Amino acid sequence: MPILSVIIPTHNRARYAIPSIKGILEASAEIEVVVCDSSEIDLISPEFESSSERNRIRFVKTNSSFSVVDNFNAALEIATGEYFVFLGDDDFVSSKIVDVALWAKSNCIDAVKFTFPVLYYWNDFSSNTRWCADGSTLSISNYAGVANKYNPIDALENAMENLGSGVLDMPRAYAGMISRSLADSIRRKYGNLFGGVSPDIYSAALISVEAKKCARLDYPIVIPGASGASTSGLSAKGKHVGGLRDNPHIGAFKNLIWDLRIPEFYSVYTVWSYSLLKAVELMPSYSEKLNFSRLYIKCFLYERSYTKFTLQSFSNYRKRIGLWFCLKRMLGALASEAKAVFFKLLSRSKFIRNEESTIVISDLPNAFIAHQALEKYLRSEPKNLKLDPI
């Protein structure tokens, strides 16, 4: 049994997946790579048929009608490692990832949350919103190189209070690391590790409740990629929003019954919220902690084209909890959102002032080349990874 399985569900994105897989294989000979491909045409496995690393790759071809959640759950079925890391097909990892898995095993750690001090922007990435990055670049920010133990329940409650804000500080299987034993325990108790319409936040909620020991590691282990066709790439262009049923991501979920408390349009806020809601519904003691007011404020402020859908959900919410309590929650949510925006702007201004401390490596057209550039940088970087017992 390998110590680590790096698992890549993918759909019609071979041009990204192939270089990413090559980079992951090069990162360590102790990694098993699992590729779960729901593409109409298999363009990935032929690329590795004659590779000397073929015995470390497990391919499964799933039905092209599979949703992203189906694909994630199918990929989990064939992974054989003691620890799992799920990645997007445009992400990659650094060579220290196996050291982290071995350290987690020796310290009985169920889940490791990674920070992302290094980001990779593919050659087709472009931005006309808040993203300040060029394509074919690796952006390296400061990191401490240390790990610490933390309480995942606090992270879950923060995500519920700030509904619509994403995974935040929850431990995660997607772009994080979890043990096989934790994944098996969750599947026995809840049926599947992944659910909702966003596999990362649904699984993060279950992991937060079921993990016995979690760690946060500030070092470039998982390097998120932003490509032109990815969620982050579409967000950078301001295109990650639209009609719910018209979206191909949502369309793959057959017989989807949307929750009236979530505005029925496609955006990061609504997708995140629906998926967290579906996970929390499996844990009744947490269900009353979801702050729908925060979601509605986000939708009213940032997705004004879909105000009528937000009003419909808000009206149902108001009838359920009462007018005065609803107004109180909405005013509190507005104040919280204003505070979050202030600190985000403050953080961004600090980043701009300290931009010279961010290293940018250019002319890296794909993830394989970016992986090699990162490894060269890490070998020359005196800030070593410290994996002390916790």
C-alpha atoms as a printed R data frame, in Angstrom:
    type eleno elety resid chain resno       x      y       z
1   ATOM     1    CA   MET     A     1   0.000  0.000   0.000
2   ATOM     2    CA   PRO     A     2   1.509  3.381  -1.003
3   ATOM     3    CA   ILE     A     3   1.731  6.066   1.650
4   ATOM     4    CA   LEU     A     4  -0.065  8.600  -0.558
5   ATOM     5    CA   SER     A     5  -2.614  8.691  -3.358
6   ATOM     6    CA   VAL     A     6  -2.929 11.944  -5.279
7   ATOM     7    CA   ILE     A     7  -6.375 11.801  -6.857
8   ATOM     8    CA   ILE     A     8  -7.406 13.824  -9.913
9   ATOM     9    CA   PRO     A     9 -11.029 13.754 -11.112
10  ATOM    10    CA   THR     A    10 -11.188 15.358 -14.561
11  ATOM    11    CA   HIS     A    11 -13.596 16.069 -17.401
12  ATOM    12    CA   ASN     A    12 -12.614 17.181 -20.929
13  ATOM    13    CA   ARG     A    13  -9.458 18.934 -19.731
14  ATOM    14    CA   ALA     A    14  -6.607 16.728 -20.940
15  ATOM    15    CA   ARG     A    15  -4.464 19.719 -21.940
16  ATOM    16    CA   TYR     A    16  -4.221 20.657 -18.256
17  ATOM    17    CA   ALA     A    17  -4.340 17.210 -16.672
18  ATOM    18    CA   ILE     A    18  -1.441 15.681 -18.634
19  ATOM    19    CA   PRO     A    19   1.248 18.219 -17.596
20  ATOM    20    CA   SER     A    20  -0.098 18.222 -14.029
21  ATOM    21    CA   ILE     A    21   0.113 14.423 -13.811
22  ATOM    22    CA   LYS     A    22   3.678 14.502 -15.140
23  ATOM    23    CA   GLY     A    23   4.648 17.013 -12.478
24  ATOM    24    CA   ILE     A    24   3.057 14.934  -9.707
25  ATOM    25    CA   LEU     A    25   4.825 11.774 -10.880
26  ATOM    26    CA   GLU     A    26   8.127 13.630 -10.880
27  ATOM    27    CA   ALA     A    27   7.519 14.996  -7.365
28  ATOM    28    CA   SER     A    28   8.066 11.606  -5.688
29  ATOM    29    CA   ALA     A    29   8.356  7.943  -6.619
30  ATOM    30    CA   GLU     A    30   6.208  7.115  -3.566
31  ATOM    31    CA   ILE     A    31   3.063  8.761  -4.936
32  ATOM    32    CA   GLU     A    32   0.224  6.790  -6.485
33  ATOM    33    CA   VAL     A    33  -1.641  8.935  -9.021
34  ATOM    34    CA   VAL     A    34  -5.343  8.168  -9.484
35  ATOM    35    CA   VAL     A    35  -7.072  9.678 -12.524
36  ATOM    36    CA   CYS     A    36 -10.857  9.475 -12.761
37  ATOM    37    CA   ASP     A    37 -11.791 10.722 -16.225
38  ATOM    38    CA   SER     A    38 -15.376 11.371 -17.315
39  ATOM    39    CA   SER     A    39 -14.383 12.896 -20.665
40  ATOM    40    CA   GLU     A    40 -16.183 11.850 -23.835
41  ATOM    41    CA   ILE     A    41 -12.832 10.821 -25.349
42  ATOM    42    CA   ASP     A    42  -9.907  9.410 -23.373
43  ATOM    43    CA   LEU     A    43  -6.926 11.577 -24.284
44  ATOM    44    CA   ILE     A    44  -5.027 11.131 -21.021
45  ATOM    45    CA   SER     A    45  -4.213  7.433 -20.552
46  ATOM    46    CA   PRO     A    46  -2.672  7.013 -24.063
47  ATOM    47    CA   GLU     A    47  -0.173  9.711 -23.115
48  ATOM    48    CA   PHE     A    48   1.227  7.443 -20.376
49  ATOM    49    CA   GLU     A    49   0.984  3.989 -22.000
50  ATOM    50    CA   SER     A    50   4.719  3.771 -22.650
51  ATOM    51    CA   SER     A    51   5.784  5.760 -19.595
52  ATOM    52    CA   SER     A    52   8.183  4.143 -17.137
53  ATOM    53    CA   GLU     A    53   5.861  5.474 -14.414
54  ATOM    54    CA   ARG     A    54   2.755  3.744 -15.814
55  ATOM    55    CA   ASN     A    55   2.626  1.285 -12.910
56  ATOM    56    CA   ARG     A    56   2.108  4.198 -10.491
57  ATOM    57    CA   ILE     A    57  -0.966  5.508 -12.300
58  ATOM    58    CA   ARG     A    58  -4.457  4.121 -11.792
59  ATOM    59    CA   PHE     A    59  -6.901  5.182 -14.498
60  ATOM    60    CA   VAL     A    60 -10.647  4.782 -14.391
61  ATOM    61    CA   LYS     A    61 -12.932  5.916 -17.203
62  ATOM    62    CA   THR     A    62 -16.285  7.029 -15.822
63  ATOM    63    CA   ASN     A    63 -19.485  7.896 -17.645
64  ATOM    64    CA   SER     A    64 -19.408 11.268 -19.400
65  ATOM    65    CA   SER     A    65 -22.718 12.152 -17.736
66  ATOM    66    CA   PHE     A    66 -21.168 11.950 -14.269
67  ATOM    67    CA   SER     A    67 -21.359 15.041 -12.097
68  ATOM    68    CA   VAL     A    68 -18.222 16.365 -10.444
69  ATOM    69    CA   VAL     A    69 -19.422 14.829  -7.164
70  ATOM    70    CA   ASP     A    70 -19.953 11.421  -8.821
71  ATOM    71    CA   ASN     A    71 -16.463 11.615 -10.270
72  ATOM    72    CA   PHE     A    72 -14.879 12.439  -6.913
73  ATOM    73    CA   ASN     A    73 -16.654  9.553  -5.183
74  ATOM    74    CA   ALA     A    74 -15.703  7.139  -7.985
75  ATOM    75    CA   ALA     A    75 -12.056  8.196  -7.745
76  ATOM    76    CA   LEU     A    76 -12.015  7.482  -4.030
77  ATOM    77    CA   GLU     A    77 -13.102  3.892  -4.702
78  ATOM    78    CA   ILE     A    78  -9.887  2.976  -6.522
79  ATOM    79    CA   ALA     A    79  -7.275  4.845  -4.469
80  ATOM    80    CA   THR     A    80  -5.059  2.528  -2.395
81  ATOM    81    CA   GLY     A    81  -2.899  4.963  -0.400
82  ATOM    82    CA   GLU     A    82  -2.814  5.449   3.361
83  ATOM    83    CA   TYR     A    83  -3.412  9.177   2.822
84  ATOM    84    CA   PHE     A    84  -5.379 10.965   0.105
85  ATOM    85    CA   VAL     A    85  -4.934 14.328  -1.589
86  ATOM    86    CA   PHE     A    86  -7.587 15.349  -4.132
87  ATOM    87    CA   LEU     A    87  -6.552 17.905  -6.747
88  ATOM    88    CA   GLY     A    88  -8.053 19.837  -9.593
89  ATOM    89    CA   ASP     A    89  -6.674 18.801 -12.954
90  ATOM    90    CA   ASP     A    90  -4.718 22.064 -13.271
91  ATOM    91    CA   ASP     A    91  -3.065 21.832  -9.826
92  ATOM    92    CA   PHE     A    92   0.210 20.188  -8.815
93  ATOM    93    CA   VAL     A    93   2.232 19.361  -5.682
94  ATOM    94    CA   SER     A    94   5.733 19.877  -4.347
95  ATOM    95    CA   SER     A    95   8.124 17.037  -3.561
96  ATOM    96    CA   LYS     A    96   7.687 17.485   0.215
97  ATOM    97    CA   ILE     A    97   4.181 16.068   0.096
98  ATOM    98    CA   VAL     A    98   5.292 12.514   0.922
99  ATOM    99    CA   ASP     A    99   7.253 13.794   3.932
100 ATOM   100    CA   VAL     A   100   4.011 15.386   5.125
101 ATOM   101    CA   ALA     A   101   2.084 12.119   4.723
102 ATOM   102    CA   LEU     A   102   4.733 10.189   6.663
103 ATOM   103    CA   TRP     A   103   4.742 12.855   9.381
104 ATOM   104    CA   ALA     A   104   0.934 12.780   9.582
105 ATOM   105    CA   LYS     A   105   0.982  9.002   9.953
106 ATOM   106    CA   SER     A   106   3.611  9.058  12.711
107 ATOM   107    CA   ASN     A   107   1.629 11.741  14.594
108 ATOM   108    CA   CYS     A   108  -1.798 10.060  14.119
109 ATOM   109    CA   ILE     A   109  -3.103 13.107  12.229
110 ATOM   110    CA   ASP     A   110  -6.399 12.590  10.374
111 ATOM   111    CA   ALA     A   111  -6.371 15.740   8.265
112 ATOM   112    CA   VAL     A   112  -3.854 18.368   7.192
113 ATOM   113    CA   LYS     A   113  -4.991 21.760   5.958
114 ATOM   114    CA   PHE     A   114  -2.503 23.496   3.670
115 ATOM   115    CA   THR     A   115  -1.981 27.174   3.137
116 ATOM   116    CA   PHE     A   116  -1.325 28.228  -0.449
117 ATOM   117    CA   PRO     A   117   1.689 30.551  -0.511
118 ATOM   118    CA   VAL     A   118   2.417 29.498  -4.099
119 ATOM   119    CA   LEU     A   119  -0.106 29.922  -6.917
120 ATOM   120    CA   TYR     A   120   0.279 28.948 -10.557
121 ATOM   121    CA   TYR     A   121  -1.394 30.802 -13.440
122 ATOM   122    CA   TRP     A   122  -1.619 28.835 -16.683
123 ATOM   123    CA   ASN     A   123  -0.758 30.366 -20.034
124 ATOM   124    CA   ASP     A   124  -4.437 30.911 -20.914
125 ATOM   125    CA   PHE     A   125  -5.257 32.685 -17.645
126 ATOM   126    CA   SER     A   126  -6.457 36.270 -17.904
127 ATOM   127    CA   SER     A   127  -8.177 38.618 -15.495
128 ATOM   128    CA   ASN     A   128 -10.431 41.634 -15.721
129 ATOM   129    CA   THR     A   129 -11.552 41.616 -12.074
130 ATOM   130    CA   ARG     A   130  -9.686 41.675  -8.768
131 ATOM   131    CA   TRP     A   131  -7.032 39.137  -9.757
132 ATOM   132    CA   CYS     A   132  -3.630 40.740 -10.251
133 ATOM   133    CA   ALA     A   133  -1.681 38.080 -12.118
134 ATOM   134    CA   ASP     A   134  -0.341 37.253 -15.553
135 ATOM   135    CA   GLY     A   135  -0.528 33.903 -17.306
136 ATOM   136    CA   SER     A   136   2.413 31.452 -17.350
137 ATOM   137    CA   THR     A   137   3.587 32.613 -13.932
138 ATOM   138    CA   LEU     A   138   4.302 31.156 -10.521
139 ATOM   139    CA   SER     A   139   3.594 33.542  -7.643
140 ATOM   140    CA   ILE     A   140   5.485 32.797  -4.408
141 ATOM   141    CA   SER     A   141   4.540 34.579  -1.176
142 ATOM   142    CA   ASN     A   142   6.041 34.343   2.298
143 ATOM   143    CA   TYR     A   143   5.451 31.222   4.384
144 ATOM   144    CA   ALA     A   144   6.593 30.018   7.811
145 ATOM   145    CA   GLY     A   145   7.353 26.378   6.999
146 ATOM   146    CA   VAL     A   146   5.756 25.108  10.225
147 ATOM   147    CA   ALA     A   147   2.698 23.116  11.295
148 ATOM   148    CA   ASN     A   148   0.364 23.522  14.239
149 ATOM   149    CA   LYS     A   149  -2.598 21.650  15.659
150 ATOM   150    CA   TYR     A   150  -6.005 23.344  15.477
151 ATOM   151    CA   ASN     A   151  -9.693 22.794  16.229
152 ATOM   152    CA   PRO     A   152 -11.727 21.997  13.089
153 ATOM   153    CA   ILE     A   153 -15.073 22.494  14.860
154 ATOM   154    CA   ASP     A   154 -14.242 26.172  15.313
155 ATOM   155    CA   ALA     A   155 -13.489 26.333  11.585
156 ATOM   156    CA   LEU     A   156 -16.826 24.692  10.700
157 ATOM   157    CA   GLU     A   157 -18.789 27.049  12.938
158 ATOM   158    CA   ASN     A   158 -17.022 30.023  11.362
159 ATOM   159    CA   ALA     A   159 -17.966 28.767   7.883
160 ATOM   160    CA   MET     A   160 -21.604 28.382   8.955
161 ATOM   161    CA   GLU     A   161 -21.693 31.850  10.503
162 ATOM   162    CA   ASN     A   162 -20.200 33.272   7.294
163 ATOM   163    CA   LEU     A   163 -22.385 31.255   4.923
164 ATOM   164    CA   GLY     A   164 -21.409 31.815   1.309
165 ATOM   165    CA   SER     A   165 -17.760 32.530   2.084
166 ATOM   166    CA   GLY     A   166 -16.426 29.112   1.098
167 ATOM   167    CA   VAL     A   167 -14.297 26.525   2.868
168 ATOM   168    CA   LEU     A   168 -12.411 29.149   4.900
169 ATOM   169    CA   ASP     A   169 -10.253 27.370   7.492
170 ATOM   170    CA   MET     A   170 -11.936 23.954   7.452
171 ATOM   171    CA   PRO     A   171  -9.724 20.903   6.837
172 ATOM   172    CA   ARG     A   172 -10.340 19.457   3.429
173 ATOM   173    CA   ALA     A   173  -9.795 16.496   1.128
174 ATOM   174    CA   TYR     A   174  -9.702 18.696  -1.981
175 ATOM   175    CA   ALA     A   175  -6.363 20.568  -1.932
176 ATOM   176    CA   GLY     A   176  -5.785 19.113   1.537
177 ATOM   177    CA   MET     A   177  -4.759 15.750   2.972
178 ATOM   178    CA   ILE     A   178  -6.856 13.187   4.846
179 ATOM   179    CA   SER     A   179  -6.188  9.676   6.072
180 ATOM   180    CA   ARG     A   180  -7.773  6.613   4.524
181 ATOM   181    CA   SER     A   181  -9.145  5.669   7.942
182 ATOM   182    CA   LEU     A   182 -10.954  9.025   8.220
183 ATOM   183    CA   ALA     A   183 -12.382  8.706   4.700
184 ATOM   184    CA   ASP     A   184 -13.601  5.180   5.450
185 ATOM   185    CA   SER     A   185 -15.158  6.301   8.736
186 ATOM   186    CA   ILE     A   186 -17.058  9.123   7.021
187 ATOM   187    CA   ARG     A   187 -18.321  6.830   4.281
188 ATOM   188    CA   ARG     A   188 -19.578  4.292   6.816
189 ATOM   189    CA   LYS     A   189 -21.421  6.977   8.768
190 ATOM   190    CA   TYR     A   190 -22.719  9.278   6.005
191 ATOM   191    CA   GLY     A   191 -22.647  7.166   2.828
192 ATOM   192    CA   ASN     A   192 -20.254  9.296   0.768
193 ATOM   193    CA   LEU     A   193 -17.355 11.637   1.412
194 ATOM   194    CA   PHE     A   194 -18.478 14.035  -1.321
195 ATOM   195    CA   GLY     A   195 -21.920 15.509  -1.891
196 ATOM   196    CA   GLY     A   196 -23.907 18.646  -2.542
197 ATOM   197    CA   VAL     A   197 -22.860 20.316  -5.787
198 ATOM   198    CA   SER     A   198 -19.387 21.360  -4.609
199 ATOM   199    CA   PRO     A   199 -17.308 18.429  -3.381
200 ATOM   200    CA   ASP     A   200 -14.736 20.502  -1.518
201 ATOM   201    CA   ILE     A   201 -17.003 22.289   0.968
202 ATOM   202    CA   TYR     A   202 -19.356 19.337   1.569
203 ATOM   203    CA   SER     A   203 -16.486 16.999   2.439
204 ATOM   204    CA   ALA     A   204 -14.757 19.713   4.482
205 ATOM   205    CA   ALA     A   205 -17.789 19.955   6.779
206 ATOM   206    CA   LEU     A   206 -17.869 16.189   7.386
207 ATOM   207    CA   ILE     A   207 -14.100 16.088   7.918
208 ATOM   208    CA   SER     A   208 -14.346 18.928  10.443
209 ATOM   209    CA   VAL     A   209 -16.803 16.961  12.563
210 ATOM   210    CA   GLU     A   210 -15.250 13.506  12.270
211 ATOM   211    CA   ALA     A   211 -11.489 14.182  12.347
212 ATOM   212    CA   LYS     A   212  -9.875 13.459  15.704
213 ATOM   213    CA   LYS     A   213  -6.642 15.364  15.073
214 ATOM   214    CA   CYS     A   214  -6.061 18.133  12.527
215 ATOM   215    CA   ALA     A   215  -3.024 20.186  11.596
216 ATOM   216    CA   ARG     A   216  -2.493 23.354   9.598
217 ATOM   217    CA   LEU     A   217   0.720 23.555   7.548
218 ATOM   218    CA   ASP     A   218   2.137 26.785   6.143
219 ATOM   219    CA   TYR     A   219   4.328 25.589   3.273
220 ATOM   220    CA   PRO     A   220   3.885 25.141  -0.505
221 ATOM   221    CA   ILE     A   221   2.661 21.544  -0.634
222 ATOM   222    CA   VAL     A   222  -0.384 21.838  -2.907
223 ATOM   223    CA   ILE     A   223  -0.049 24.470  -5.621
224 ATOM   224    CA   PRO     A   224  -3.477 25.535  -6.906
225 ATOM   225    CA   GLY     A   225  -3.597 26.216 -10.621
226 ATOM   226    CA   ALA     A   226  -5.746 28.871 -12.261
227 ATOM   227    CA   SER     A   227  -6.442 28.085 -15.903
228 ATOM   228    CA   GLY     A   228  -8.684 29.877 -18.347
229 ATOM   229    CA   ALA     A   229 -11.432 27.248 -18.114
230 ATOM   230    CA   SER     A   230 -11.259 26.630 -14.359
231 ATOM   231    CA   THR     A   231 -13.557 28.014 -11.674
232 ATOM   232    CA   SER     A   232 -10.868 30.459 -10.583
233 ATOM   233    CA   GLY     A   233 -10.183 31.437 -14.174
234 ATOM   234    CA   LEU     A   234 -13.860 32.132 -14.838
235 ATOM   235    CA   SER     A   235 -14.093 34.088 -11.580
236 ATOM   236    CA   ALA     A   236 -11.136 36.194 -12.659
237 ATOM   237    CA   LYS     A   237 -13.025 37.084 -15.833
238 ATOM   238    CA   GLY     A   238 -16.222 37.787 -13.891
239 ATOM   239    CA   LYS     A   239 -18.003 34.902 -15.649
240 ATOM   240    CA   HIS     A   240 -18.601 32.488 -12.758
241 ATOM   241    CA   VAL     A   241 -22.285 33.344 -12.432
242 ATOM   242    CA   GLY     A   242 -25.473 32.612 -14.376
243 ATOM   243    CA   GLY     A   243 -28.737 30.709 -14.504
244 ATOM   244    CA   LEU     A   244 -28.677 27.637 -12.293
245 ATOM   245    CA   ARG     A   245 -30.212 25.049 -14.608
246 ATOM   246    CA   ASP     A   246 -28.365 26.392 -17.658
247 ATOM   247    CA   ASN     A   247 -24.950 25.803 -16.111
248 ATOM   248    CA   PRO     A   248 -23.185 22.628 -17.338
249 ATOM   249    CA   HIS     A   249 -21.720 22.013 -13.874
250 ATOM   250    CA   ILE     A   250 -25.195 21.939 -12.292
251 ATOM   251    CA   GLY     A   251 -26.817 20.297 -15.317
252 ATOM   252    CA   ALA     A   252 -24.852 17.115 -14.630
253 ATOM   253    CA   PHE     A   253 -26.765 16.664 -11.356
254 ATOM   254    CA   LYS     A   254 -29.827 14.722 -12.466
255 ATOM   255    CA   ASN     A   255 -33.061 15.291 -10.532
256 ATOM   256    CA   LEU     A   256 -31.465 18.006  -8.406
257 ATOM   257    CA   ILE     A   257 -33.915 19.471  -5.888
258 ATOM   258    CA   TRP     A   258 -32.734 22.950  -4.958
259 ATOM   259    CA   ASP     A   259 -33.317 24.283  -1.450
260 ATOM   260    CA   LEU     A   260 -35.664 27.283  -1.253
261 ATOM   261    CA   ARG     A   261 -33.413 28.922   1.333
262 ATOM   262    CA   ILE     A   262 -30.640 29.280  -1.264
263 ATOM   263    CA   PRO     A   263 -31.215 31.769  -4.135
264 ATOM   264    CA   GLU     A   264 -31.678 29.717  -7.290
265 ATOM   265    CA   PHE     A   265 -28.898 30.980  -9.540
266 ATOM   266    CA   TYR     A   266 -25.355 29.819 -10.186
267 ATOM   267    CA   SER     A   267 -22.574 31.617  -8.313
268 ATOM   268    CA   VAL     A   268 -19.806 30.707  -5.916
269 ATOM   269    CA   TYR     A   269 -21.924 31.999  -3.021
270 ATOM   270    CA   THR     A   270 -24.956 29.845  -3.805
271 ATOM   271    CA   VAL     A   271 -23.010 26.715  -4.772
272 ATOM   272    CA   TRP     A   272 -20.915 26.896  -1.615
273 ATOM   273    CA   SER     A   273 -23.967 27.533   0.568
274 ATOM   274    CA   TYR     A   274 -26.081 24.743  -0.910
275 ATOM   275    CA   SER     A   275 -23.250 22.236  -0.482
276 ATOM   276    CA   LEU     A   276 -22.524 23.247   3.107
277 ATOM   277    CA   LEU     A   277 -26.252 23.081   3.861
278 ATOM   278    CA   LYS     A   278 -26.502 19.537   2.468
279 ATOM   279    CA   ALA     A   279 -23.609 18.394   4.677
280 ATOM   280    CA   VAL     A   280 -24.922 20.121   7.792
281 ATOM   281    CA   GLU     A   281 -28.352 18.536   7.281
282 ATOM   282    CA   LEU     A   282 -26.663 15.220   8.076
283 ATOM   283    CA   MET     A   283 -25.613 16.670  11.444
284 ATOM   284    CA   PRO     A   284 -28.809 18.091  13.024
285 ATOM   285    CA   SER     A   285 -27.024 19.616  16.022
286 ATOM   286    CA   TYR     A   286 -25.323 22.085  13.670
287 ATOM   287    CA   SER     A   287 -28.184 22.926  11.304
288 ATOM   288    CA   GLU     A   288 -29.509 25.907  13.277
289 ATOM   289    CA   LYS     A   289 -26.100 27.604  13.170
290 ATOM   290    CA   LEU     A   290 -26.258 28.376   9.442
291 ATOM   291    CA   ASN     A   291 -26.432 32.152   8.987
292 ATOM   292    CA   PHE     A   292 -28.536 32.606   5.845
293 ATOM   293    CA   SER     A   293 -28.523 36.374   6.346
294 ATOM   294    CA   ARG     A   294 -24.853 36.507   5.448
295 ATOM   295    CA   LEU     A   295 -25.540 34.689   2.172
296 ATOM   296    CA   TYR     A   296 -28.403 37.041   1.263
297 ATOM   297    CA   ILE     A   297 -26.285 40.121   1.945
298 ATOM   298    CA   LYS     A   298 -23.573 38.771  -0.355
299 ATOM   299    CA   CYS     A   299 -26.085 38.055  -3.109
300 ATOM   300    CA   PHE     A   300 -27.789 41.461  -2.763
301 ATOM   301    CA   LEU     A   301 -24.438 43.274  -2.874
302 ATOM   302    CA   TYR     A   302 -22.442 41.293  -5.425
303 ATOM   303    CA   GLU     A   303 -24.978 39.531  -7.648
304 ATOM   304    CA   ARG     A   304 -27.531 42.285  -8.231
305 ATOM   305    CA   SER     A   305 -28.600 40.870 -11.602
306 ATOM   306    CA   TYR     A   306 -30.227 38.003  -9.703
307 ATOM   307    CA   THR     A   307 -31.915 40.063  -6.976
308 ATOM   308    CA   LYS     A   308 -35.354 38.582  -7.686
309 ATOM   309    CA   PHE     A   309 -34.068 35.101  -6.801
310 ATOM   310    CA   THR     A   310 -32.435 36.404  -3.637
311 ATOM   311    CA   LEU     A   311 -35.673 38.154  -2.669
312 ATOM   312    CA   GLN     A   312 -37.605 34.906  -3.071
313 ATOM   313    CA   SER     A   313 -35.277 33.058  -0.694
314 ATOM   314    CA   PHE     A   314 -35.155 36.009   1.688
315 ATOM   315    CA   SER     A   315 -38.968 36.095   1.809
316 ATOM   316    CA   ASN     A   316 -39.117 32.413   2.780
317 ATOM   317    CA   TYR     A   317 -36.446 33.020   5.410
318 ATOM   318    CA   ARG     A   318 -38.331 36.023   6.830
319 ATOM   319    CA   LYS     A   319 -41.559 34.037   7.133
320 ATOM   320    CA   ARG     A   320 -39.756 31.238   8.929
321 ATOM   321    CA   ILE     A   321 -37.960 33.294  11.605
322 ATOM   322    CA   GLY     A   322 -40.142 36.413  11.852
323 ATOM   323    CA   LEU     A   323 -39.718 39.960  10.572
324 ATOM   324    CA   TRP     A   324 -37.948 41.602  13.516
325 ATOM   325    CA   PHE     A   325 -35.492 38.797  14.118
326 ATOM   326    CA   CYS     A   326 -34.841 38.665  10.371
327 ATOM   327    CA   LEU     A   327 -34.069 42.405  10.240
328 ATOM   328    CA   LYS     A   328 -31.742 42.040  13.211
329 ATOM   329    CA   ARG     A   329 -29.869 39.189  11.510
330 ATOM   330    CA   MET     A   330 -29.648 41.088   8.222
331 ATOM   331    CA   LEU     A   331 -28.249 44.208   9.895
332 ATOM   332    CA   GLY     A   332 -25.705 42.062  11.713
333 ATOM   333    CA   ALA     A   333 -24.778 40.330   8.458
334 ATOM   334    CA   LEU     A   334 -24.379 43.671   6.684
335 ATOM   335    CA   ALA     A   335 -22.059 44.898   9.444
336 ATOM   336    CA   SER     A   336 -20.046 41.664   9.274
337 ATOM   337    CA   GLU     A   337 -19.745 41.917   5.492
338 ATOM   338    CA   ALA     A   338 -18.620 45.550   5.731
339 ATOM   339    CA   LYS     A   339 -15.995 44.539   8.278
340 ATOM   340    CA   ALA     A   340 -14.813 41.672   6.065
341 ATOM   341    CA   VAL     A   341 -14.533 43.985   3.047
342 ATOM   342    CA   PHE     A   342 -12.559 46.515   5.108
343 ATOM   343    CA   PHE     A   343 -10.040 43.916   6.250
344 ATOM   344    CA   LYS     A   344  -9.825 42.469   2.739
345 ATOM   345    CA   LEU     A   345  -8.989 45.913   1.341
346 ATOM   346    CA   LEU     A   346  -6.515 46.473   4.161
347 ATOM   347    CA   SER     A   347  -4.868 43.130   3.446
348 ATOM   348    CA   ARG     A   348  -4.727 43.927  -0.259
349 ATOM   349    CA   SER     A   349  -3.099 47.309   0.393
350 ATOM   350    CA   LYS     A   350  -0.499 45.615   2.592
351 ATOM   351    CA   PHE     A   351   0.110 43.106  -0.190
352 ATOM   352    CA   ILE     A   352   0.621 45.904  -2.702
353 ATOM   353    CA   ARG     A   353   3.024 47.695  -0.356
354 ATOM   354    CA   ASN     A   354   4.927 44.449   0.193
355 ATOM   355    CA   GLU     A   355   4.714 43.307  -3.412
356 ATOM   356    CA   GLU     A   356   8.485 43.269  -3.670
357 ATOM   357    CA   SER     A   357   8.474 40.361  -1.166
358 ATOM   358    CA   THR     A   358   6.400 38.272  -3.598
359 ATOM   359    CA   ILE     A   359   8.517 36.368  -6.087
360 ATOM   360    CA   VAL     A   360   7.112 35.861  -9.578
361 ATOM   361    CA   ILE     A   361   8.666 33.325 -11.937
362 ATOM   362    CA   SER     A   362   7.555 33.818 -15.538
363 ATOM   363    CA   ASP     A   363   7.534 31.908 -18.835
364 ATOM   364    CA   LEU     A   364   6.053 28.718 -17.355
365 ATOM   365    CA   PRO     A   365   3.400 27.630 -19.886
366 ATOM   366    CA   ASN     A   366   2.201 24.474 -18.098
367 ATOM   367    CA   ALA     A   367   2.140 22.794 -14.690
368 ATOM   368    CA   PHE     A   368   4.983 20.380 -15.409
369 ATOM   369    CA   ILE     A   369   7.383 23.205 -16.208
370 ATOM   370    CA   ALA     A   370   6.034 25.192 -13.251
371 ATOM   371    CA   HIS     A   371   6.653 22.205 -10.956
372 ATOM   372    CA   GLN     A   372  10.282 22.045 -12.044
373 ATOM   373    CA   ALA     A   373  10.706 25.784 -11.488
374 ATOM   374    CA   LEU     A   374   9.221 25.518  -7.997
375 ATOM   375    CA   GLU     A   375  11.481 22.618  -7.022
376 ATOM   376    CA   LYS     A   376  14.524 24.586  -8.167
377 ATOM   377    CA   TYR     A   377  13.382 27.535  -6.058
378 ATOM   378    CA   LEU     A   378  12.709 25.383  -2.969
379 ATOM   379    CA   ARG     A   379  16.165 23.804  -3.188
380 ATOM   380    CA   SER     A   380  17.717 27.267  -3.036
381 ATOM   381    CA   GLU     A   381  15.361 28.565  -0.335
382 ATOM   382    CA   PRO     A   382  16.853 28.498   3.190
383 ATOM   383    CA   LYS     A   383  13.395 28.314   4.836
384 ATOM   384    CA   ASN     A   384  13.115 24.564   5.328
385 ATOM   385    CA   LEU     A   385   9.971 22.618   6.138
386 ATOM   386    CA   LYS     A   386   9.764 21.858   9.872
387 ATOM   387    CA   LEU     A   387   7.635 18.864  10.751
388 ATOM   388    CA   ASP     A   388   7.869 18.637  14.532
389 ATOM   389    CA   PRO     A   389   5.703 16.281  16.608
390 ATOM   390    CA   ILE     A   390   2.340 17.778  17.565
